[in-house]
Amino acid sequence: MFDIERWQEIFDTIRKNKLRTFLTGLSVASGIFILVILLGFGQGMRNGIQKEFEQDATTSIEVWAGVTSVGYKGLNPGRRIQFTNENYESSSALFNNSIEFESSRFFVRNTTVNYGKESLVYSVQGVSNHYQFIENAGMIEGRFFNLKDEKETAKVAVIGKKIRTDVFKDVDTPVGEYIQISGIPFKIIGVLKDNQEREEERIYIPITTAQKVFNGNNKINNMFFTLPPSENFDEAVAQSINFKNNLLGHLQQLHTVSPDDTSGVNVWSAMEEAKRYYTLTDNIKLFFWFVGVCTIIAGVVGVSNIMLIVVKERTREIGIRKALGAKPWSIVGMILHEAIFVTAISGFTGLIFSMALLEIVGPHIEIDYVTNPSVNFTVAFTTVIVLVIAGTIAGFFPAWRAASVHTIEALRDE
């Protein structure tokens, strides 16, 4: 039942001790505020990392050659490894059942690129027809080259969106236009859009054309593979690590590279890297929880202290109440109501301000590895409820002490 007199007493006590109540409430509210903001940024880091890895296919594997650092089978360290079409084809055939998409890449170097009289400063790369899917890129105009273009060593090119914006702004569409690569005309057949801007500053041509026309012979610089999606994240990580290790061993064997060599053949796994970053963010989130909970505990201790002071100040009043027949649980309820009220109002104030700040500012925050900091409302609300329960427990002991004071001793208190 709603007791108007009890609430009048609570508000009278608060009015008499405005500063003390305000500072106690501020410590509780700031604890919730800090915890929610920290959890929001923890989620923002996870969102940012997820966005980074979504820019490419999440199961992608990239391979590139380096320089050996360990002598092996009579061969000295310092050998530069060169991948070839045969390496790519043997790897594709060996792991065919584990691969979803595949592509090799050849960098076309020392070339000039022109559109009409305009000189263009963009890199040219020869790739396979699956490269579009490996990069998780879309076509906004035209198409990407296909297997037929590769077999016929067609002189066709796909340009990035940024090149279309910077160079072809005066034409309706660049599709059908010609660019000169080292004096050789290539017909533009599509415009590619990618989440990474650097991919939109490149010109892509069929790898067979790049090798034949620009003296690449059978050399390649990179190999790319993507694996089929798995049912869960841990299974995808295990599948990716297993494929990476098997592919690394195969290429090391082909080029007589020591299994202990960490630079001769390099394999990068998006899933393995994602797991490393997600583990890091989970640890950071645990640290944020620790800091936030410690701050909340400080607030709860403050509530307990203020209740002890309230009991001390009202000892004589409590004695009078007991002399007039007040029951112990009535005394306990009186103290607990004030503790719960201060804790709840402060906790929900901190929650409202922190959630409002994340709602207003969060969507506009986009820095490296932090995107749209946010927090699950249920988690935040549950935290406040736990805080109120903790405040109740913190107020119970001073309340029980007040109820346990002997009536005569309480009446003697000055």
N, C-alpha and C positions, 0 to 999 in steps of 0.2 A: 504494500500500500504506500502511496506517495505521502510522505510526512513533510508538510510545509515548514513546520518548526525546525526540523532537522536541517533542511536546506537553508533556512534563515541563519542558523548558527554557523553553518559552513561559510556562507558569504560574509557574515560579520567577522569571522576569524580571518578571512582573506583580506577584507578591507582594513583590518587593524595591522596587518603585516604585508602590505602591498609589495614592498621591495623584496622581502624574503621569499614570498610566494612566486613573484615574477622571476627571480634568479633561479629558483628551483625548477620552475616550469621551463625556463629557457634552456637549462642543461638537458632536460628530458627531450624537448623539441629538437634541439640541435643534434642530439644523439640519433634520433630517427632521421632527421634531415641528412646528416652526414652518411648514414648507412644507405639510404635510398639513392643518394647521388653516387656513392661509390659503386653500388650494385648496378646502377644505370650505366656508368662508364665501363664496368666490367662487361656488360652485355654489348655496349658499343664497340669495344675491342673485338669481341667475338664476331659481331656483324661486319666490322671492317675487314677482319681476316677472311671471313667467308666470302666477302665481295671480291677480295684479291684473288682467291683461288677459283672463283666462278668465272673469272675472265678467260681462263683456258678450261679445257675439259678437265673435270676433277680427277679423272683416272689417268691423266697423261703421264708418259714417261719420255724424258728427253735424254739423248746420248750425244756426247761430243768427245773428240780425241784430244789428247794432250801430249805431254813429254814424259817419258818414263823417269822414275826417280830411283828405281832399284834395278841392279843388274840381275839378269836371269838367263840361265842356260847358255852361259858364255857370252851373252850380249851385254854391252856396257849400258849404264844409265845415260839419260840425256837423249835417247832416240825420240824423234817426233813421229807419232802415230798418224797415219793417213787412212781414213775410211774410204771404201770403194763401193760401187754398186753391188759387187759380189757379196760384201759384208752385209749390206742391207737386205739383199735377196735371201741369203742363207739364214739370217735372223728371222725374217718374215716367215720363211718356210718352216723353220724349226719350231717357232712358237705360234704357228698359224691358228691353232685352236684357242689360244688365249688372247688373241688380238681382235679389237673391234675396228679401229682405223689405224692407218700407218702412212708415213710420208718420210721421204728423205729431203734434205735441203742442200743447195749449193749456192754459195755467195758469188755473185758476178761482180768482180772487182775491176778497177781501172777502166771504167767505161764513162762515156758522156751520154747524157740523156737530153733530148731536145723535143720541144713541141713547137713546130713552126720555127720562128727565129728565137724563141725563148729557151734559155738553158735551164734545166731542172736539176736541183741538187737533192736527189732521192736515191736511196739504195735499191738495187735490183737483186731479187732472189729467185732462184729456180726451185720450185717445190712440186710435190705430187698432188694429184687431184683431191686427195682426202684432207689436205692441209686445212681447208676451210673448217672442217668439223673438229679437227684437233685444236684449232684456235678458238672454237666456239663462236665463230664470226658469222655474220649474216650478209646477204647481198641486198643493197638498196637499189641497184640498177644492174640490168643485164644478168650475167651468170658467171660462175667460176669455171675454169677450164676443166675438161673431163678426160677420161682415159683415151678417147679418140684423138684429142689434141696432143696428148703425150706420145702416142704411137706414131703420129704423123709429124712429130716435132714442129707443130704449128707455131707460127710467129704471132702469138696472141698474148695479151697482157691484161691483168686485173690490177686496178689502182686502188689505193686506200681513199677513204672518204675525205681526209684532209687535203690530199692532192687534188681531188675533184673541186673542193671549196677554194683552194688557193690558185689553181691553174686554169680550171675550166668554168669559172664563174660567169663567163660571157656567152656560154653555149647552153642550149637546152639540156643536152646530155652528152657526156664524153664518149658514150658507147658508139662505136663506129669510127671514132677519130683515130688518128695514127700518131704515135710518138716514135722518135728515132733513138735507138740504143746503139751507140757507137756507129751511127750511120745506117743502121739496119731498121727498116720500118716494122713496127709491131702494132697490130690492130687492138684497140681497147675493147674488151668484150664485157667488162663488168666493173662495178664499184663496190668495194668491200667495206663493211662497217664492223669495227671491233671495239671492245671495251677498253683496250689499251691504245692510247693515242699513237704510240710508236709504231704499232702495226698498221695504222692508217697513213703512215708516211712512207710506205714502201710500195714498190712495183713488183708484182709477182708474174712469173712466166713459167711455162712447163719446164720441169727439171731436165727433160731430154733435150729440149731446145737450148737451154742454158749451157749444158755440157757440150753439145755439138757445135753451136755457133761461137761460143766464147772460150773454146779450148779447155774445157773442163775434163775432157776424156771421160774416165769413169770415176772421177773423184767426187766425194760428197763431204760436207762439213758436219752435218747433224743427221740423226735419225729420230723420228717421233713415233710413238705408239700410244694408243689408248686401249684400256681394258674394258670389257663389258661391265655394266653396273652390277653391284652386289646387293644383297638383301639388307645389310646393315654396314655401318661405318667400320667397325672392327674387322669384319670379314673383308671389306674392300682394302683396308690397310694391309692385312695379312697377304691377300692376293697380290697386291702391288709390290710388297717387299720380296715375296717369292719370285715374281717375274723379274724384278730388278736384279736380284742376285744371280738368277740363272742366265739372264742376258749378259750381265757383266762377266761371268765366268766364260761364256761362249766367246765373247769378243776378245777377252784376255788370252784365251787359248789360240784364237786365229792369229793374233799379232805377237805371240810369244811374250806376253807381259806377265810379270809375277803376280800371283794372287794377293800379295802383300802390298803391291804398288797402288797408291791412292791417287795418282795423277795421270797415268798413261791412258786409261779409259775412264771416262766420267759418266755416271748415270744419275739422273735426278728424277725423283718420284714426287708428284704433286700430292698424293695421298699421304706419303710418309712425312712430307713437310707440313701438311695440314695437321696431322696428328701431333707433331712437335709444337706447333703454334697453339693448337687447342689445349694441349696439356699445360702450356705456359699460361694461357688465359684462365684455365681452371684454377691453377695455383694462385694467380693474381686475385681471382674472385674470392678464394678462401682467405687470402690476406685481407681483402676488403671487408669480408664478414668479420674477421677477428678485430680489426680496427673499429668497425661500427658497433659490434657487440660490446667491446670495452668502453666505448663512449656511452652506450646506453646503460651499462652497469654503473658508470659514474653518475648518471642521472638518477638511477634507482637508489643508489647510496645517498644521494642528495635528498630524495624523498624520505628515506628512512630517517635521516638526520633531522629534517624539519619536523617530522612527526614526533621524534624524541623531545625536541624543543617544545612542541605544542603540548605534549603530555606534561612536561615539567612546568610550563607556564599555567596549565589548567589543573594542576594537582588539587588545589583547594576546592575548585569548582567540582571536580570529580568526586571529592570526598563528600561534598554537600549532596550531590546527586545520589551517592550510595546511601547516605544517611536518610534521604527521603524515600528510599526503597528501590532505586534504580538497579536493575539486574546487571551482572557482569557483561553479558553479551550485548546489552544496550550500550554500555560504555565502549566495548570493542567496536560495535557498529558505528558509533559516532565518529571515532578516530578513523576507521577504515573508509567511511564515506568520503572524508576529506582527502585521504591519500588517493583513492580511486579517481575522484573528481579531478584533482590536480594532474595526475598521471595521464588520464584519458584525454583531457582537453589539450595538454601539452603535446602528447603523442600524435593526436590527429591533426593538430596545427602543423607540426613538423612534416607529417605525411602529405598534407594538402599543398604546402609550399614547395616541397621537393618534387611531387608529381607534376605540379603546375609548371615548375621550372623546366623539367625534362620534356614536358609536352610542348612548351613554347620554343625552347632553345634547341632541344635535341635534334629535330629534323633538319636543322640548318648547320649542324656540326658535321663536317667532313674533312678530317685531317688524316694523316697517314695511319692506317690500321685502326681508326676509330670512326664509326659511322652510326648516326642516329642512336645515341645513348638512350636506353629505355629500361624499364623494370616492370616485371609482372605485377599487376595491381594486387592479385591474390596473395603473393608473397609479401608485399609491403603491408597489406592490411593485416595479415596473420602476424607479422612482426609487431605491429602496434598492439594487437590483442595479447600477445605474449608479454609485451611491455606492461600492459595494464595488470596482467596477472602477477608479474614481478613486482609492480608497485603495490599491489594488494598484499603480497607476502611481506614486502618491506615495511608496510604500515601495520601489519598484524602484530609484530613483536612489540613495538611501542604501545599498541592498543592493549595487548594482553598484559603488559606491565602496568598500564593505567588501571585495568580492571582488577589487578592483583593487589593494588595498594590498599592497606588497611584503612578503614574509614577514619579512625582516630588520628593516625599519622598524617593522612591527607588534610584533615581539618586543621592540624597544627602548622601545616606548611605555609610559609610566608611568600 
